[in-house]
Amino acid sequence: MVDFTNTEIAFQAKSGTDIKRAQWLFKAMAYPRLVKFGKWAIHWAIKCKLPIKGIIKATIFKQFCGGENITECESTTQRLSAFKIGTILDYSVEGKTSDEDFETTTDIIISTIVKAGNQPNIPFAVFKMTGIGRLDLLETASQSPEVATEVQREEIHAIKKRFERICEAAGKHQVRLFIDAEETWIQPVLDAWTFEMMCKYNQAKAIIYNTVQMYRHDRLTFLHEQRVKAKSENIVYGVKLVRGAYMEKERERAQTMGYPSPIQPDKAATDRDYDEALRFMVEHSDCFALCAGSHNEESSMLLTQLMSQKQLSAANEKFFFAQLLGMSDHISYNLANAGYNVAKYVPFGPVKEVLPYLLRRADENTSVAGQTGRELGLISAEVQRRRQ
């Protein structure tokens, strides 16, 4: 069994300075009021054009990001690779709305694919559809394509062409590609387009991966349906399995607009369906390739046990584990040390433009029950071990 409490392995890549910075950050994130004030102070400083980039880059940016561009991520990629952990280069700039920005983002995503094609220690590429197209257009394509205007149809077509260019690059360079999940009201068109690309590129192995959020109560049924479709097309269905990231927004929208919430009634139901999905895909590994994107020790341990029961090698290329850079090193490094395929999301982008991502990391570590306490406890245990 993998021991997720082994802090010597978990933090073997971190210097004393790295450990102290992480300890300070997670201590700060344990106080919601301090996080709230820090967010306000950062926004105020930027508005006043104060020179705070260096402070941000040396602290929270250094903890959770690899660099401002692909080249700056190289040292992080090599450091992870030294401990048999892959890198997922994630261009984490958000909030763009112009076609020019969408084209720029598309080119950057393709450049991460080209980079991955030349480096075996970068096993995946990733992107968000809202990074290459407007949300309102994706909603129209998902909910009411028949009422789209001629201009809207042309704009939706342009989004799909960007999407296809990215998938084509993944197929050409044989790089696994995650298409991140989005809100339920734009997910249908993503599911449809993603399956089209799977039919084109996933005949021999999984290149294109859909992201399935198990905080939705309908996703187990969805996986059963995708297995039937995959078998009929004789393809491997790639899945990045996550719990999900839009719960509060989804519930609020459902209540405001008067439709049934698509979200599980509670976390226990999400955890149950997540683990059931793991069981289902391991049982049908002839149809599925799986990346378990999870910071949950129980689910990660369960997947190792399921693989063992089915006599699937830890190094089986159909199974990966993934966590975010700067978080859950006790899962990532201990799994990699035991021979499992592991990759870390390594966000990158200009400091100012990845601030929304960084502040969301702070919020999530503050709000997720036990997350900050668990991280801080493990870091503190390693500090104590090194003193002995």
C-alpha positions as CSV (number, residue, x, y, z in Angstrom):
1,M,0.0,0.0,0.0
2,V,1.1,3.6,-0.7
3,D,1.7,5.5,2.5
4,F,0.4,9.1,2.0
5,T,1.7,10.1,5.4
6,N,5.3,9.7,4.4
7,T,6.4,13.3,4.4
8,E,10.1,12.5,3.6
9,I,9.0,11.3,0.2
10,A,6.3,13.9,-0.2
11,F,8.6,16.8,0.2
12,Q,11.9,15.4,-1.1
13,A,12.0,17.9,-3.9
14,K,11.6,20.9,-1.6
15,S,14.4,22.9,0.0
16,G,14.2,24.3,3.4
17,T,13.2,27.7,1.9
18,D,10.5,26.0,-0.2
19,I,9.1,24.3,2.9
20,K,9.1,27.5,5.0
21,R,7.3,29.5,2.2
22,A,4.7,26.8,1.8
23,Q,4.2,26.6,5.6
24,W,3.7,30.4,5.7
25,L,1.2,30.4,2.8
26,F,-0.9,27.6,4.2
27,K,-0.9,29.2,7.6
28,A,-2.2,32.5,6.0
29,M,-4.9,30.6,4.0
30,A,-6.2,29.1,7.2
31,Y,-7.7,32.5,8.0
32,P,-10.6,33.4,5.7
33,R,-10.6,37.1,6.8
34,L,-6.9,37.4,6.0
35,V,-7.4,35.8,2.6
36,K,-10.3,38.2,1.9
37,F,-8.1,41.2,3.0
38,G,-5.2,39.9,0.9
39,K,-7.4,39.7,-2.2
40,W,-8.6,43.3,-1.6
41,A,-5.1,44.6,-1.0
42,I,-3.8,43.0,-4.2
43,H,-6.6,44.4,-6.3
44,W,-6.1,47.8,-4.7
45,A,-2.3,47.7,-5.3
46,I,-2.8,46.8,-9.0
47,K,-5.4,49.6,-9.4
48,C,-3.0,52.0,-7.9
49,K,-0.2,50.6,-10.1
50,L,2.0,49.8,-7.1
51,P,5.0,47.5,-7.9
52,I,3.8,44.3,-6.2
53,K,4.6,41.9,-9.0
54,G,7.8,40.8,-7.4
55,I,6.1,40.0,-4.1
56,I,3.4,38.0,-5.8
57,K,5.9,36.1,-7.9
58,A,8.1,35.2,-5.0
59,T,5.2,33.9,-2.9
60,I,1.8,32.6,-4.0
61,F,2.9,32.5,-7.7
62,K,6.0,30.5,-6.9
63,Q,3.9,28.0,-4.9
64,F,1.2,27.4,-7.5
65,C,2.7,28.3,-10.9
66,G,5.6,27.2,-13.0
67,G,6.5,30.6,-14.6
68,E,5.2,33.4,-16.8
69,N,5.8,31.4,-20.0
70,I,6.7,27.9,-21.2
71,T,10.4,28.5,-21.1
72,E,10.2,29.6,-17.4
73,C,8.4,26.4,-16.6
74,E,11.4,24.3,-17.7
75,S,13.0,24.2,-14.3
76,T,9.8,23.0,-12.7
77,T,9.3,20.4,-15.4
78,Q,12.8,19.0,-14.8
79,R,12.5,19.1,-11.1
80,L,9.2,17.0,-11.2
81,S,10.7,14.7,-13.8
82,A,13.6,13.9,-11.4
83,F,11.0,12.3,-9.2
84,K,9.1,10.5,-12.0
85,I,6.3,13.0,-12.1
86,G,5.1,14.4,-15.4
87,T,4.1,18.0,-16.1
88,I,0.8,19.3,-17.6
89,L,1.5,22.8,-19.0
90,D,-1.7,24.8,-18.3
91,Y,-2.0,28.3,-19.7
92,S,-4.1,29.8,-16.9
93,V,-4.9,33.2,-18.3
94,E,-8.7,33.9,-17.9
95,G,-11.3,36.5,-18.9
96,K,-10.3,37.1,-22.5
97,T,-13.2,38.0,-24.9
98,S,-11.7,39.1,-28.2
99,D,-11.1,36.9,-31.3
100,E,-7.5,38.2,-31.3
101,D,-7.0,37.0,-27.8
102,F,-8.7,33.6,-28.5
103,E,-6.3,33.1,-31.5
104,T,-3.3,33.9,-29.3
105,T,-4.5,31.5,-26.7
106,T,-5.0,28.8,-29.3
107,D,-1.4,29.3,-30.6
108,I,0.0,29.1,-27.0
109,I,-2.0,25.9,-26.4
110,I,-0.6,24.3,-29.6
111,S,2.9,25.4,-28.5
112,T,2.4,23.4,-25.3
113,I,1.4,20.4,-27.4
114,V,4.5,20.7,-29.6
115,K,6.6,21.0,-26.4
116,A,5.0,17.9,-25.0
117,G,5.6,16.0,-28.2
118,N,9.3,16.5,-27.8
119,Q,9.4,15.7,-24.1
120,P,8.2,12.4,-22.6
121,N,8.0,14.0,-19.1
122,I,5.1,16.1,-20.4
123,P,2.4,13.4,-20.9
124,F,-0.6,15.7,-21.3
125,A,-1.7,19.1,-22.7
126,V,-4.8,20.9,-21.5
127,F,-7.2,23.8,-22.3
128,K,-10.5,25.3,-21.5
129,M,-13.0,26.0,-24.3
130,T,-13.9,29.4,-22.7
131,G,-10.2,30.3,-23.3
132,I,-10.8,30.1,-27.1
133,G,-14.4,31.2,-27.4
134,R,-17.1,33.3,-25.7
135,L,-19.2,31.6,-23.1
136,D,-22.5,33.1,-24.6
137,L,-21.7,31.5,-28.0
138,L,-21.0,28.1,-26.4
139,E,-24.3,28.4,-24.5
140,T,-26.2,29.1,-27.7
141,A,-24.5,26.2,-29.4
142,S,-25.4,23.9,-26.4
143,Q,-28.9,25.1,-25.6
144,S,-30.6,26.6,-28.8
145,P,-28.4,26.3,-31.9
146,E,-31.5,26.5,-34.1
147,V,-32.2,30.1,-33.1
148,A,-28.6,31.3,-33.6
149,T,-28.2,34.2,-36.0
150,E,-26.0,34.0,-39.1
151,V,-23.3,36.0,-37.3
152,Q,-23.5,33.7,-34.2
153,R,-23.2,30.6,-36.4
154,E,-20.1,32.0,-38.0
155,E,-18.6,32.8,-34.6
156,I,-19.4,29.3,-33.3
157,H,-17.9,27.8,-36.4
158,A,-14.7,29.8,-35.7
159,I,-14.6,28.4,-32.1
160,K,-14.9,24.9,-33.5
161,K,-12.1,25.5,-36.0
162,R,-9.8,26.6,-33.1
163,F,-10.9,23.5,-31.2
164,E,-10.2,21.2,-34.1
165,R,-6.8,22.9,-34.7
166,I,-5.8,22.1,-31.1
167,C,-7.0,18.5,-31.4
168,E,-5.3,18.0,-34.8
169,A,-2.0,19.1,-33.2
170,A,-2.5,16.6,-30.4
171,G,-3.1,13.9,-32.9
172,K,-0.1,14.8,-35.0
173,H,2.3,14.9,-32.1
174,Q,0.6,12.0,-30.2
175,V,0.1,14.0,-27.1
176,R,-2.8,13.3,-24.7
177,L,-5.1,16.3,-24.5
178,F,-7.5,17.2,-21.7
179,I,-10.5,19.3,-22.7
180,D,-11.5,20.8,-19.4
181,A,-15.1,20.7,-18.2
182,E,-17.2,23.9,-18.0
183,E,-20.6,24.9,-16.6
184,T,-23.5,22.6,-17.3
185,W,-25.2,25.0,-19.7
186,I,-22.3,25.0,-22.1
187,Q,-21.1,21.4,-21.5
188,P,-23.4,19.7,-24.1
189,V,-21.6,21.1,-27.1
190,L,-18.2,20.3,-25.5
191,D,-19.2,16.7,-25.0
192,A,-20.4,16.5,-28.6
193,W,-17.4,18.1,-30.2
194,T,-15.0,16.1,-27.9
195,F,-16.6,12.8,-29.0
196,E,-16.2,13.8,-32.6
197,M,-12.5,14.3,-32.0
198,M,-12.2,11.0,-30.1
199,C,-13.7,9.2,-33.1
200,K,-11.0,10.7,-35.2
201,Y,-7.9,10.3,-33.0
202,N,-8.7,7.7,-30.3
203,Q,-8.7,4.5,-32.4
204,A,-5.5,3.0,-31.2
205,K,-5.2,4.8,-27.8
206,A,-6.7,7.7,-26.0
207,I,-5.4,11.1,-27.3
208,I,-8.5,13.2,-26.6
209,Y,-9.8,13.2,-23.0
210,N,-13.2,14.6,-21.9
211,T,-13.4,15.9,-18.3
212,V,-16.3,14.5,-16.2
213,Q,-17.4,16.3,-13.1
214,M,-18.9,14.0,-10.5
215,Y,-20.5,16.7,-8.5
216,R,-23.2,16.4,-11.2
217,H,-25.8,13.8,-10.4
218,D,-26.1,12.6,-14.0
219,R,-22.5,11.8,-14.7
220,L,-22.5,8.1,-13.8
221,T,-25.3,7.6,-16.3
222,F,-23.3,9.7,-18.8
223,L,-20.2,7.4,-18.4
224,H,-22.4,4.3,-19.0
225,E,-23.7,5.9,-22.2
226,Q,-20.2,6.9,-23.4
227,R,-19.1,3.3,-23.0
228,V,-21.8,2.1,-25.3
229,K,-20.9,4.8,-27.8
230,A,-17.2,4.1,-27.6
231,K,-17.7,0.4,-28.2
232,S,-19.9,1.1,-31.2
233,E,-17.2,3.4,-32.7
234,N,-14.4,1.0,-31.6
235,I,-12.5,3.8,-29.8
236,V,-10.9,4.3,-26.4
237,Y,-12.8,6.9,-24.4
238,G,-10.4,9.2,-22.5
239,V,-11.7,10.6,-19.2
240,K,-10.2,13.0,-16.7
241,L,-12.3,12.4,-13.7
242,V,-12.8,15.3,-11.2
243,R,-15.2,16.2,-8.5
244,G,-15.9,19.6,-10.0
245,A,-15.4,23.4,-9.6
246,Y,-18.7,25.3,-10.2
247,M,-21.0,24.0,-7.5
248,E,-22.1,27.3,-6.0
249,K,-22.6,29.0,-9.3
250,E,-24.6,26.0,-10.6
251,R,-27.0,25.9,-7.7
252,E,-27.5,29.7,-7.7
253,R,-28.3,29.7,-11.4
254,A,-30.7,26.8,-11.1
255,Q,-32.6,28.5,-8.3
256,T,-32.7,31.8,-10.1
257,M,-33.9,30.4,-13.4
258,G,-36.3,27.8,-11.8
259,Y,-34.9,24.5,-13.0
260,P,-33.8,21.4,-11.0
261,S,-30.3,21.7,-9.7
262,P,-27.8,19.5,-11.7
263,I,-25.6,19.2,-8.6
264,Q,-25.4,16.3,-6.1
265,P,-27.3,16.9,-2.8
266,D,-24.1,16.8,-0.7
267,K,-20.4,16.0,-0.8
268,A,-21.0,12.4,0.3
269,A,-23.0,11.8,-2.9
270,T,-20.2,13.3,-5.0
271,D,-17.6,11.1,-3.2
272,R,-19.8,8.0,-3.7
273,D,-20.3,8.6,-7.5
274,Y,-16.6,9.5,-8.0
275,D,-15.5,6.2,-6.5
276,E,-18.2,4.3,-8.4
277,A,-17.0,5.9,-11.6
278,L,-13.4,4.7,-10.8
279,R,-14.8,1.1,-10.3
280,F,-16.8,1.3,-13.5
281,M,-13.8,2.5,-15.7
282,V,-11.3,0.0,-14.2
283,E,-13.8,-2.8,-14.8
284,H,-14.2,-1.7,-18.4
285,S,-10.6,-0.6,-19.0
286,D,-10.9,-2.0,-22.5
287,C,-13.1,1.0,-23.4
288,F,-11.6,3.7,-21.1
289,A,-8.4,5.5,-20.4
290,L,-8.5,7.3,-17.1
291,C,-6.7,10.2,-15.3
292,A,-8.0,10.6,-11.8
293,G,-7.7,14.3,-11.1
294,S,-8.1,14.3,-7.3
295,H,-6.7,15.6,-4.1
296,N,-8.6,13.0,-2.1
297,E,-6.5,10.4,-0.4
298,E,-9.3,7.8,-0.2
299,S,-10.2,7.9,-3.9
300,S,-6.5,7.8,-4.9
301,M,-5.9,4.8,-2.7
302,L,-9.1,3.2,-4.0
303,L,-7.8,3.4,-7.6
304,T,-4.5,1.7,-6.7
305,Q,-6.5,-1.1,-5.0
306,L,-8.8,-1.5,-8.0
307,M,-5.9,-1.7,-10.4
308,S,-4.3,-4.3,-8.2
309,Q,-7.5,-6.4,-8.0
310,K,-7.6,-6.4,-11.8
311,Q,-3.9,-7.2,-12.1
312,L,-3.2,-3.9,-13.9
313,S,0.4,-2.7,-13.6
314,A,1.0,0.5,-11.7
315,A,2.8,1.7,-14.9
316,N,-0.2,0.9,-17.1
317,E,-0.4,3.8,-19.6
318,K,-4.2,3.9,-19.4
319,F,-4.1,5.1,-15.8
320,F,-2.8,8.3,-14.5
321,F,-3.2,10.4,-11.3
322,A,-3.0,14.2,-11.4
323,Q,-2.8,17.0,-8.8
324,L,-2.2,20.7,-8.9
325,L,1.3,22.1,-8.5
326,G,1.8,23.3,-4.9
327,M,-0.8,21.0,-3.5
328,S,-1.2,17.4,-2.3
329,D,2.5,16.5,-2.8
330,H,1.9,13.7,-0.3
331,I,-0.3,12.1,-2.9
332,S,1.7,12.9,-6.0
333,Y,5.2,12.0,-4.8
334,N,4.2,8.9,-2.9
335,L,2.3,7.5,-5.8
336,A,5.1,8.2,-8.2
337,N,7.6,6.6,-5.8
338,A,5.4,3.5,-5.8
339,G,5.6,3.3,-9.6
340,Y,2.2,4.9,-10.6
341,N,1.8,7.4,-13.5
342,V,1.5,10.8,-12.0
343,A,1.4,14.3,-13.4
344,K,1.2,17.8,-11.9
345,Y,-0.8,20.7,-13.4
346,V,1.8,23.4,-13.9
347,P,-0.1,26.7,-14.6
348,F,1.7,29.5,-16.4
349,G,1.1,33.0,-17.7
350,P,1.9,36.6,-16.9
351,V,1.6,37.2,-13.2
352,K,-1.1,39.8,-13.5
353,E,-3.2,37.7,-15.9
354,V,-3.0,34.5,-13.8
355,L,-4.1,36.3,-10.6
356,P,-7.8,35.1,-11.0
357,Y,-6.3,31.5,-10.9
358,L,-4.1,32.2,-7.9
359,L,-6.8,33.9,-5.9
360,R,-9.1,31.0,-6.6
361,R,-6.5,28.6,-5.2
362,A,-6.4,30.7,-2.1
363,D,-10.2,30.7,-1.8
364,E,-10.4,26.9,-2.4
365,N,-7.8,26.2,0.2
366,T,-9.7,28.4,2.6
367,S,-13.1,27.0,1.9
368,V,-12.5,23.3,1.3
369,A,-13.0,21.5,4.6
370,G,-9.7,20.1,5.9
371,Q,-7.7,21.1,2.8
372,T,-5.5,23.7,4.4
373,G,-5.3,21.9,7.7
374,R,-4.1,18.7,5.9
375,E,-1.5,20.5,3.9
376,L,-0.3,22.5,6.8
377,G,-0.2,19.4,9.1
378,L,2.0,17.5,6.6
379,I,4.3,20.4,6.0
380,S,4.7,21.0,9.8
381,A,5.4,17.3,10.2
382,E,8.2,17.5,7.6
383,V,9.7,20.6,9.2
384,Q,9.8,18.7,12.5
385,R,11.3,15.6,10.9
386,R,14.1,17.6,9.3
387,R,14.9,19.1,12.7
388,Q,15.5,15.7,14.2
